[in-house]
Amino acid sequence: MGEKDQTGVIKVYYPVKGYGFISRTAGRDVFFYRTSAEKEESLIEGSTVRFNLESTPKGPKAINVVRVS
């Protein structure tokens, strides 16, 4: 089960590699793949995003990433 409606800021995004990290105010940075985003062009460093967390063997990752601002 994942956590609902987390928010954070895209800390870094590597378009060529297809992944990045989201900073949260509470907790560690979260990994995400570009395929987890609603629109890849919305993955801009510094943008606020809403997402859900999914547990993986390597730790939580963001899914359903949507740009808020």
Backbone as a chain_set.jsonl record, in Angstrom:
{"seq": "MGEKDQTGVIKVYYPVKGYGFISRTAGRDVFFYRTSAEKEESLIEGSTVRFNLESTPKGPKAINVVRVS", "coords": {"N": [[0.83, -1.191, 0.0], [0.472, 2.229, -0.75], [1.262, 5.617, 0.285], [-0.97, 8.363, 0.242], [-1.337, 11.42, -1.636], [1.155, 13.027, -1.262], [3.394, 15.831, -1.133], [5.935, 17.736, -2.747], [9.092, 19.073, -3.958], [10.639, 19.085, -7.108], [13.815, 18.133, -6.968], [16.024, 17.36, -8.489], [16.322, 16.414, -11.902], [17.052, 14.104, -14.375], [16.809, 14.091, -17.594], [17.877, 12.57, -19.754], [18.601, 10.182, -18.556], [16.218, 9.51, -17.411], [15.155, 9.698, -14.811], [14.735, 11.045, -11.444], [14.789, 13.058, -8.411], [12.672, 13.886, -5.677], [12.279, 16.393, -3.303], [11.09, 16.377, -0.005], [9.235, 18.06, 2.596], [8.928, 16.802, 5.003], [10.73, 14.127, 5.767], [12.861, 11.902, 3.832], [14.437, 12.493, 0.585], [12.741, 11.469, -2.401], [12.825, 8.999, -4.897], [12.059, 8.967, -8.418], [10.723, 7.76, -11.547], [10.578, 8.885, -14.954], [8.409, 7.776, -16.247], [6.535, 7.652, -14.29], [5.3, 10.028, -14.175], [2.607, 12.261, -14.994], [2.867, 13.924, -17.23], [5.759, 14.137, -19.062], [7.006, 16.537, -19.807], [6.353, 18.19, -17.729], [8.154, 17.823, -15.76], [10.133, 19.647, -14.207], [12.941, 21.02, -12.696], [12.646, 22.372, -9.462], [9.927, 22.685, -9.532], [6.764, 22.345, -7.896], [5.253, 19.343, -6.902], [2.674, 16.822, -6.753], [2.222, 13.59, -5.433], [2.108, 9.973, -5.052], [3.315, 7.463, -2.784], [5.16, 4.488, -3.297], [6.116, 1.398, -2.039], [9.262, -0.164, -2.404], [11.831, -2.698, -2.808], [14.204, -1.245, -2.616], [13.519, 0.987, -1.239], [11.163, 3.756, -0.75], [9.371, 4.964, -3.646], [8.288, 7.58, -5.849], [5.124, 7.751, -7.369], [2.552, 8.398, -9.83], [3.055, 11.138, -10.37], [2.339, 14.539, -10.413], [2.45, 17.783, -11.654], [2.07, 20.666, -9.682], [2.67, 23.361, -9.394]], "CA": [[0.0, 0.0, 0.0], [1.216, 3.476, -0.803], [0.699, 6.778, 0.957], [-1.67, 9.234, -0.704], [-1.212, 12.865, -1.648], [2.384, 13.638, -0.766], [3.829, 16.947, -1.956], [7.352, 18.025, -2.669], [9.666, 19.886, -5.032], [11.61, 18.328, -7.891], [15.162, 18.568, -6.596], [16.87, 17.146, -9.661], [15.749, 15.517, -12.904], [17.986, 13.766, -15.444], [15.961, 13.649, -18.702], [18.516, 11.536, -20.571], [18.548, 8.932, -17.787], [14.808, 9.202, -17.17], [14.773, 9.649, -13.408], [15.097, 12.195, -10.635], [14.485, 12.994, -6.987], [11.757, 14.886, -5.148], [12.51, 16.76, -1.905], [9.878, 16.531, 0.809], [9.481, 18.827, 3.813], [9.029, 15.822, 6.08], [11.241, 12.857, 5.273], [13.961, 11.878, 2.865], [14.131, 12.662, -0.829], [12.096, 10.302, -3.004], [13.206, 8.678, -6.273], [10.951, 8.761, -9.358], [10.999, 7.553, -12.973], [9.766, 9.762, -15.815], [7.169, 7.073, -16.589], [5.606, 7.838, -13.175], [4.717, 11.367, -14.282], [1.474, 12.427, -15.897], [3.441, 14.479, -18.456], [7.202, 14.289, -18.881], [7.409, 17.942, -19.935], [6.082, 18.885, -16.47], [9.229, 17.505, -14.812], [11.071, 20.759, -14.227], [13.554, 21.222, -11.383], [12.073, 23.491, -8.721], [8.462, 22.645, -9.592], [6.058, 21.626, -6.84], [4.507, 18.21, -7.443], [1.885, 15.957, -5.885], [2.526, 12.215, -5.808], [1.868, 8.902, -4.094], [4.503, 6.661, -2.535], [5.072, 3.039, -3.475], [7.246, 0.715, -1.398], [10.06, -1.063, -3.24], [12.931, -3.265, -2.018], [15.256, -0.243, -2.43], [12.956, 2.134, -0.532], [9.985, 4.318, -1.407], [9.514, 5.728, -4.885], [7.112, 8.369, -6.164], [4.316, 7.354, -8.528], [1.453, 9.331, -10.106], [3.611, 12.482, -10.155], [1.593, 15.576, -11.127], [2.939, 19.126, -11.328], [1.086, 21.543, -9.058], [3.065, 24.729, -9.769]], "C": [[0.868, 1.245, 0.0], [0.515, 4.58, -0.022], [0.112, 7.71, -0.092], [-1.259, 10.689, -0.535], [-0.021, 13.437, -0.888], [2.684, 14.838, -1.649], [5.319, 17.164, -1.748], [7.777, 18.868, -3.86], [10.675, 19.025, -5.783], [12.987, 18.92, -7.633], [16.097, 18.484, -7.792], [16.166, 16.172, -10.597], [16.759, 15.353, -14.032], [17.194, 13.226, -16.631], [16.568, 12.537, -19.542], [18.441, 10.175, -19.874], [17.121, 8.526, -17.429], [14.405, 9.077, -15.722], [15.202, 10.916, -12.688], [14.72, 11.968, -9.187], [13.589, 14.165, -6.6], [12.11, 15.116, -3.691], [11.168, 16.922, -1.215], [10.214, 17.36, 2.047], [9.636, 17.895, 5.008], [9.506, 14.493, 5.484], [12.344, 13.027, 4.25], [13.481, 12.168, 1.459], [13.589, 11.356, -1.389], [12.494, 10.201, -4.477], [11.947, 8.592, -7.134], [11.501, 8.5, -10.762], [10.121, 8.481, -13.783], [8.448, 9.096, -16.183], [6.127, 7.184, -15.475], [4.89, 9.181, -13.242], [3.562, 11.385, -15.265], [1.964, 12.93, -17.259], [4.93, 14.707, -18.221], [7.636, 15.751, -18.945], [7.12, 18.749, -18.667], [7.173, 18.655, -15.429], [10.34, 18.549, -14.901], [11.611, 20.963, -12.818], [12.991, 22.479, -10.743], [10.562, 23.531, -8.725], [7.897, 21.872, -8.408], [5.216, 20.536, -7.493], [3.727, 17.504, -6.337], [2.132, 14.53, -6.362], [2.088, 11.248, -4.714], [3.179, 8.149, -3.903], [4.202, 5.188, -2.737], [6.308, 2.429, -2.834], [7.923, -0.208, -2.393], [11.165, -1.644, -2.364], [14.059, -2.259, -1.742], [14.772, 0.979, -1.66], [11.778, 2.705, -1.293], [10.326, 5.014, -2.711], [8.202, 6.443, -5.148], [6.449, 7.817, -7.42], [3.209, 8.382, -8.683], [1.88, 10.786, -9.854], [2.878, 13.483, -11.049], [2.125, 16.935, -10.678], [1.801, 19.982, -10.796], [1.397, 22.991, -9.419], [4.475, 24.755, -10.309]], "O": [[1.89, 1.295, 0.685], [-0.672, 4.484, 0.289], [0.648, 7.826, -1.194], [-0.886, 11.129, 0.552], [-0.189, 14.243, 0.027], [2.268, 14.863, -2.807], [5.879, 16.817, -0.708], [6.954, 19.315, -4.659], [11.473, 18.317, -5.168], [13.284, 20.049, -8.025], [16.86, 19.409, -8.073], [15.504, 15.233, -10.156], [17.261, 16.337, -14.577], [16.925, 12.026, -16.686], [15.848, 11.649, -19.999], [18.242, 9.147, -20.522], [16.844, 7.354, -17.175], [13.412, 8.417, -15.417], [15.927, 11.747, -13.233], [14.38, 10.858, -8.779], [13.724, 15.274, -7.116], [12.231, 14.163, -2.921], [10.236, 17.518, -1.756], [11.36, 17.361, 2.497], [10.404, 18.186, 5.925], [8.755, 13.821, 4.777], [12.704, 14.138, 3.861], [12.287, 12.101, 1.167], [13.933, 10.274, -0.915], [12.496, 11.195, -5.203], [10.889, 8.193, -6.648], [12.589, 8.954, -11.116], [9.026, 8.832, -13.344], [7.457, 9.79, -16.409], [4.962, 6.849, -15.685], [3.978, 9.442, -12.457], [3.537, 10.629, -16.236], [1.54, 12.436, -18.304], [5.312, 15.399, -17.278], [8.538, 16.16, -18.214], [7.592, 19.879, -18.54], [7.123, 19.225, -14.339], [11.348, 18.353, -15.58], [10.845, 21.066, -11.861], [12.871, 23.519, -11.39], [9.965, 24.325, -7.998], [8.471, 20.875, -7.97], [4.552, 20.768, -8.503], [4.072, 17.579, -5.158], [2.239, 14.288, -7.564], [1.745, 11.653, -3.603], [4.055, 8.194, -4.766], [3.123, 4.706, -2.392], [7.424, 2.895, -3.064], [7.264, -0.939, -3.131], [11.412, -1.127, -1.274], [14.785, -2.395, -0.757], [15.543, 1.915, -1.449], [11.425, 2.204, -2.36], [11.409, 5.576, -2.872], [7.138, 5.987, -4.731], [7.114, 7.466, -8.395], [2.953, 9.158, -7.763], [1.164, 11.556, -9.214], [2.801, 13.312, -12.266], [2.238, 17.206, -9.483], [0.714, 20.024, -11.372], [0.487, 23.765, -9.718], [4.977, 25.818, -10.674]]}, "num_chains": 1, "name": "protein.A"}
